[in-house]
Amino acid sequence: QKRPCFLYAFSGKGELQELELDVSADGLRRLLRFLRFSFGGATCLEDALEASTERLGQEEWQNADLLVVTDGELDLPEEAQAPLNTARAEYGTRVVGIVLAEYAGVAMEQLCDELHVTGRVGASWGQGVGVWNPTSAQQLTSWPQLRQVSCRSPVASSRQH
């Protein structure tokens, strides 16, 4: 569809990195640097949701969907989802989730319109849960298999009836 792509890396409250994806050689170098960025610890999706829903309010982003990739260990208050639900209603925004774990967790089930889990990532990706470590790539036994799970988001619920 040749739509633009904007990436957010998030961790604890106030820890948010942003990158607009550009498929030029320089853009791909920026993407590789961005993907190497690492936070420590917590998972707070609120800042990323706030930034992405603000972006959805801009005309060039109103056809956008969200892809959320996480370890699933997050707490997301309902009020943090309100702007996203508005974007769903006004622009048809969809939220697709990939959880790097065996179970998605309630917050991701409620947030996503389509949701997939990888299974036990740490066991198949080498050292570290949810982190592919290039230095231990020789230990890689298999790539995780995505498995779709049910969602409880307003959009997903309306499709099931």
Backbone bond lengths (Angstrom), bond angles and torsions (degrees), N, CA, C in turn:
res aa  C-N    CA-C-N  psi(-1)  N-CA   C-N-CA  omega(-1)  CA-C   N-CA-C  phi
1 Q - - - 1.443 - - 1.515 112.44 -
2 K 1.309 117.05 -9.36 1.472 122.79 179.26 1.527 112.49 55.97
3 R 1.337 115.11 39.17 1.455 119.68 175.95 1.515 109.07 -86.26
4 P 1.328 118.28 151.22 1.466 120.54 175.96 1.530 110.31 -68.65
5 C 1.327 115.54 160.68 1.462 121.60 -178.75 1.521 109.15 -133.23
6 F 1.315 116.30 133.86 1.453 122.27 179.50 1.513 107.46 -125.78
7 L 1.330 117.67 131.68 1.464 122.65 -176.95 1.525 110.83 -110.65
8 Y 1.329 114.91 142.46 1.462 122.09 173.86 1.522 107.87 -126.09
9 A 1.295 116.77 131.30 1.467 122.42 170.11 1.528 105.44 -108.18
10 F 1.323 116.63 133.02 1.454 119.68 -174.19 1.518 110.49 -137.79
11 S 1.325 113.96 157.70 1.458 121.08 175.27 1.524 107.03 -147.27
12 G 1.320 117.96 -117.66 1.462 121.19 179.86 1.517 111.73 -74.35
13 K 1.317 116.33 174.17 1.463 122.85 -179.58 1.532 109.76 -53.44
14 G 1.325 116.22 127.78 1.462 121.34 178.92 1.521 114.51 83.97
15 E 1.323 117.96 -1.95 1.464 121.79 179.75 1.528 108.71 -103.96
16 L 1.346 114.42 96.63 1.449 120.49 -175.77 1.523 109.03 -143.87
17 Q 1.316 116.32 128.84 1.458 122.64 174.73 1.519 107.02 -117.20
18 E 1.347 116.74 146.28 1.457 121.70 -177.56 1.521 110.64 -129.12
19 L 1.326 115.01 148.92 1.467 120.66 176.32 1.520 109.28 -153.46
20 E 1.334 116.86 126.31 1.459 120.17 171.08 1.514 107.05 -87.30
21 L 1.316 115.84 122.39 1.463 121.88 -175.99 1.515 109.81 -72.37
22 D 1.301 114.67 131.61 1.459 123.66 178.81 1.525 105.66 -130.76
23 V 1.329 118.61 124.47 1.462 120.50 -174.33 1.525 113.83 -84.64
24 S 1.313 117.53 16.06 1.470 120.92 172.41 1.528 109.28 -75.29
25 A 1.323 116.55 170.76 1.471 120.33 178.08 1.528 110.47 -60.21
26 D 1.335 117.75 -44.10 1.470 120.53 177.38 1.525 111.19 -64.67
27 G 1.319 116.53 -38.93 1.455 120.77 178.83 1.518 112.07 -63.13
28 L 1.321 116.38 -39.86 1.468 119.79 178.38 1.523 111.36 -68.93
29 R 1.332 117.27 -34.90 1.472 119.90 174.83 1.535 110.21 -64.02
30 R 1.352 116.44 -42.41 1.473 120.10 177.20 1.531 110.07 -62.88
31 L 1.326 117.04 -38.87 1.465 120.79 178.40 1.531 110.66 -61.74
32 L 1.322 117.50 -45.18 1.470 120.31 179.43 1.523 111.17 -62.11
33 R 1.341 117.25 -41.17 1.474 119.81 176.26 1.530 110.24 -63.42
34 F 1.315 116.33 -41.89 1.460 121.77 179.90 1.528 110.84 -61.48
35 L 1.315 116.85 -44.12 1.468 120.64 -178.24 1.520 112.39 -68.93
36 R 1.308 117.80 -20.33 1.469 121.18 177.00 1.523 112.06 -80.28
37 F 1.332 116.27 -16.86 1.450 120.37 -177.83 1.519 110.02 -62.59
38 S 1.298 116.16 141.35 1.458 119.82 -177.95 1.520 110.08 -139.49
39 F 1.308 115.20 138.01 1.448 122.22 171.47 1.513 106.93 -103.10
40 G 1.295 116.53 171.32 1.457 119.18 174.76 1.504 110.51 -117.31
41 G 1.298 116.32 124.50 1.447 119.44 166.71 1.501 119.01 95.83
42 A 1.308 116.40 -115.57 1.463 124.67 -164.47 1.526 114.14 -58.41
43 T 1.331 115.22 161.54 1.457 121.87 174.80 1.513 107.86 -126.64
44 C 1.329 116.01 106.08 1.455 122.06 178.28 1.525 107.47 -121.85
45 L 1.302 116.18 104.66 1.458 122.05 -175.65 1.526 112.93 -80.71
46 E 1.322 118.31 -13.14 1.461 121.77 -173.33 1.520 113.33 -56.73
47 D 1.343 118.63 -45.98 1.469 120.79 -178.95 1.527 111.23 -63.41
48 A 1.329 116.95 -41.16 1.463 120.57 179.67 1.526 110.63 -66.95
49 L 1.326 117.51 -39.90 1.470 120.69 177.34 1.520 110.98 -64.97
50 E 1.309 116.44 -42.21 1.468 120.42 179.11 1.527 110.46 -62.16
51 A 1.330 116.57 -47.14 1.467 120.10 -179.84 1.524 111.66 -64.47
52 S 1.325 116.79 -40.95 1.463 119.08 -177.93 1.528 111.58 -71.72
53 T 1.317 118.87 -36.88 1.468 119.11 178.31 1.523 111.21 -71.59
54 E 1.336 117.97 -31.31 1.468 120.11 172.45 1.525 109.63 -61.87
55 R 1.319 116.42 -43.19 1.469 121.18 179.20 1.532 110.44 -64.20
56 L 1.332 117.77 -38.00 1.466 121.46 179.10 1.526 111.73 -61.65
57 G 1.317 117.01 -23.47 1.463 121.00 177.08 1.519 113.21 -73.81
58 Q 1.335 117.63 -13.91 1.470 121.63 177.68 1.526 108.83 -84.21
59 E 1.317 116.47 138.23 1.464 121.38 -172.54 1.529 113.39 -52.26
60 E 1.326 118.50 -43.94 1.471 120.25 -175.88 1.527 113.66 -70.01
61 W 1.338 117.90 -11.12 1.459 121.62 -178.89 1.521 112.90 -109.53
62 Q 1.319 118.45 2.35 1.461 120.54 -173.55 1.523 113.72 -71.62
63 N 1.315 118.70 -9.27 1.461 121.64 175.65 1.533 111.03 -100.69
64 A 1.326 116.23 12.67 1.463 120.90 -172.55 1.528 111.88 -85.28
65 D 1.312 114.58 154.61 1.458 123.50 170.84 1.514 107.54 -116.82
66 L 1.324 117.20 164.35 1.456 122.01 178.47 1.520 109.97 -112.45
67 L 1.316 115.82 137.51 1.455 123.08 171.62 1.519 106.39 -117.02
68 V 1.316 116.70 119.29 1.464 121.74 -179.79 1.524 107.61 -110.87
69 V 1.338 116.13 120.93 1.460 121.94 177.14 1.528 106.74 -115.19
70 T 1.336 116.13 123.53 1.455 120.75 -175.61 1.519 110.07 -153.76
71 D 1.329 115.32 170.56 1.462 120.09 173.16 1.525 110.62 -84.22
72 G 1.324 117.31 -1.49 1.454 121.81 176.13 1.508 114.95 85.03
73 E 1.313 118.12 -8.68 1.462 122.02 -177.86 1.521 109.18 -86.18
74 L 1.329 116.56 76.00 1.449 118.89 -179.61 1.510 111.07 -142.44
75 D 1.315 114.08 155.03 1.457 122.09 176.58 1.518 105.45 -117.24
76 L 1.315 117.30 125.52 1.456 121.28 -176.26 1.521 109.57 -129.76
77 P 1.347 116.70 105.10 1.467 119.54 179.40 1.533 110.84 -61.07
78 E 1.314 116.92 147.79 1.468 121.38 -178.88 1.513 112.01 -57.16
79 E 1.339 117.08 -37.83 1.468 119.61 -178.04 1.536 111.92 -64.65
80 A 1.320 117.13 -24.58 1.471 120.20 177.15 1.524 111.19 -71.29
81 Q 1.330 117.39 -20.47 1.459 121.55 -179.62 1.526 113.05 -88.92
82 A 1.328 118.07 -13.49 1.466 121.62 -175.57 1.533 113.19 -56.55
83 P 1.352 120.00 -48.19 1.468 118.77 179.18 1.533 112.52 -62.67
84 L 1.316 116.39 -33.85 1.461 120.13 178.26 1.528 110.24 -68.53
85 N 1.328 117.27 -39.62 1.458 120.00 177.26 1.531 111.20 -64.06
86 T 1.337 116.28 -33.99 1.464 120.15 174.60 1.524 110.28 -64.60
87 A 1.335 117.49 -43.83 1.473 121.25 178.18 1.528 110.58 -63.27
88 R 1.313 117.27 -36.29 1.472 120.56 176.12 1.526 109.91 -60.02
89 A 1.327 115.37 -47.01 1.462 120.31 -176.67 1.533 111.81 -69.14
90 E 1.331 116.81 -42.29 1.464 120.47 -174.87 1.527 113.85 -81.37
91 Y 1.335 117.84 -37.21 1.466 120.86 -171.76 1.521 113.99 -119.10
92 G 1.328 117.82 -3.72 1.458 119.48 -178.28 1.518 113.50 75.43
93 T 1.324 116.69 21.84 1.463 121.67 -179.88 1.522 110.49 -58.92
94 R 1.329 115.32 136.24 1.470 121.88 174.72 1.520 108.46 -116.15
95 V 1.326 116.34 149.08 1.458 122.19 178.28 1.523 108.05 -118.38
96 V 1.323 115.35 120.02 1.457 122.04 176.85 1.525 106.74 -109.83
97 G 1.318 116.55 133.38 1.457 120.94 -178.68 1.518 111.97 -119.37
98 I 1.318 114.82 142.10 1.463 122.35 170.87 1.520 106.24 -124.98
99 V 1.315 116.11 119.67 1.461 121.16 -179.47 1.518 108.35 -108.18
100 L 1.314 115.63 124.16 1.463 122.46 -178.51 1.521 109.43 -85.77
101 A 1.320 114.87 65.05 1.465 121.45 -177.90 1.523 108.25 -166.99
102 E 1.308 115.39 177.19 1.469 121.18 179.35 1.529 111.81 -73.55
103 Y 1.341 116.60 -37.50 1.453 121.65 -176.88 1.518 109.79 -122.56
104 A 1.334 116.42 145.66 1.460 121.58 -176.05 1.520 112.80 -77.23
105 G 1.301 117.98 -37.76 1.457 121.26 -175.44 1.523 110.49 91.28
106 V 1.314 115.87 152.08 1.458 122.64 -174.95 1.529 111.76 -61.01
107 A 1.331 118.40 -43.66 1.473 120.69 -177.00 1.525 111.04 -59.58
108 M 1.316 118.01 -44.47 1.465 120.36 179.49 1.516 111.43 -69.93
109 E 1.337 117.80 -36.29 1.471 120.77 177.52 1.523 110.47 -62.60
110 Q 1.332 117.36 -35.91 1.457 121.29 -179.84 1.527 111.79 -79.01
111 L 1.303 117.17 -30.52 1.464 121.74 -175.56 1.526 112.96 -79.55
112 C 1.316 117.02 -39.01 1.469 121.20 -166.66 1.526 113.66 -93.16
113 D 1.331 113.94 148.16 1.460 121.77 173.73 1.523 110.12 -89.69
114 E 1.297 115.87 -26.45 1.466 123.14 176.22 1.517 105.89 -141.44
115 L 1.317 117.29 133.26 1.456 120.46 -171.52 1.517 110.93 -139.64
116 H 1.326 115.47 135.95 1.458 122.23 179.56 1.525 109.19 -131.32
117 V 1.325 116.31 146.22 1.463 121.69 173.73 1.527 108.23 -120.09
118 T 1.317 115.87 154.89 1.466 120.53 -177.38 1.517 112.87 -97.65
119 G 1.318 118.45 -17.67 1.454 120.11 -172.01 1.515 109.05 92.62
120 R 1.303 116.79 -158.98 1.468 121.45 -176.55 1.508 110.49 -75.71
121 V 1.321 116.38 90.87 1.459 121.99 -176.88 1.511 112.02 -63.95
122 G 1.323 118.01 -45.10 1.457 120.78 -176.78 1.513 112.72 -57.46
123 A 1.318 117.44 -36.08 1.462 121.45 -177.23 1.522 111.87 -71.43
124 S 1.323 117.39 -31.51 1.457 118.31 -175.37 1.523 113.51 -103.50
125 W 1.332 118.61 -15.69 1.453 120.41 -177.25 1.529 113.20 -102.93
126 G 1.280 118.89 8.02 1.461 118.87 179.72 1.511 110.99 95.48
127 Q 1.318 117.21 -144.45 1.464 120.71 -173.80 1.522 111.11 -79.27
128 G 1.312 116.88 139.32 1.456 121.71 174.98 1.514 111.98 90.50
129 V 1.287 116.48 128.59 1.455 120.71 178.41 1.517 109.07 -75.22
130 G 1.320 116.36 126.14 1.449 121.28 176.75 1.517 114.79 75.87
131 V 1.309 117.99 8.26 1.458 120.59 -178.63 1.517 108.70 -127.27
132 W 1.307 116.37 122.96 1.462 119.61 173.89 1.513 106.93 -85.87
133 N 1.286 116.67 120.31 1.453 122.78 -176.79 1.521 108.62 -101.71
134 P 1.351 118.30 107.00 1.460 120.14 -176.88 1.530 113.37 -58.91
135 T 1.331 117.96 -26.56 1.461 119.70 -179.57 1.520 111.63 -73.39
136 S 1.347 116.66 -18.96 1.461 118.62 178.49 1.529 110.76 -111.67
137 A 1.328 117.12 22.36 1.469 121.04 -176.83 1.526 111.83 -59.70
138 Q 1.315 117.50 -28.38 1.464 118.77 178.73 1.525 111.02 -64.38
139 Q 1.341 118.31 -19.04 1.457 121.86 178.48 1.529 111.74 -83.28
140 L 1.319 116.87 -7.57 1.453 121.61 -177.09 1.518 110.03 -61.27
141 T 1.314 116.24 120.67 1.461 119.93 -179.29 1.519 111.55 -99.57
142 S 1.336 117.72 -34.92 1.458 121.39 176.66 1.519 108.77 -165.69
143 W 1.319 115.38 154.67 1.457 119.51 174.89 1.513 107.95 -79.31
144 P 1.317 117.28 146.59 1.461 119.71 177.18 1.530 110.37 -62.30
145 Q 1.299 116.50 147.61 1.460 122.13 177.46 1.522 108.87 -99.04
146 L 1.330 116.82 124.18 1.452 119.75 177.42 1.523 109.85 -71.38
147 R 1.314 114.74 137.22 1.454 121.42 178.20 1.516 107.08 -130.47
148 Q 1.337 117.53 125.35 1.454 120.71 -179.97 1.520 109.34 -76.59
149 V 1.347 115.18 138.80 1.457 121.76 178.08 1.522 109.10 -124.66
150 S 1.317 117.12 163.84 1.467 120.39 -177.64 1.524 110.67 -76.17
151 C 1.330 114.12 153.65 1.468 122.21 -178.43 1.515 109.63 -119.54
152 R 1.335 114.46 162.86 1.471 120.24 177.31 1.520 111.51 -123.06
153 S 1.333 118.25 16.29 1.459 120.03 -179.53 1.518 109.58 -67.27
154 P 1.349 117.76 161.18 1.467 119.63 179.21 1.533 112.22 -57.95
155 V 1.317 117.58 -38.84 1.458 121.23 -178.97 1.528 110.66 -70.32
156 A 1.325 116.82 -46.90 1.461 120.92 179.76 1.523 110.66 -62.11
157 S 1.320 117.88 -40.42 1.466 122.04 -179.87 1.515 111.31 -63.66
158 S 1.340 117.45 -40.07 1.459 120.24 -179.53 1.520 111.85 -68.63
159 R 1.333 118.31 -27.78 1.456 122.07 178.27 1.516 111.85 -74.61
160 Q 1.323 117.35 -26.12 1.463 121.15 -176.61 1.527 111.59 -80.97
161 H 1.331 118.32 -13.20 1.478 120.55 -178.03 1.499 111.17 -98.44
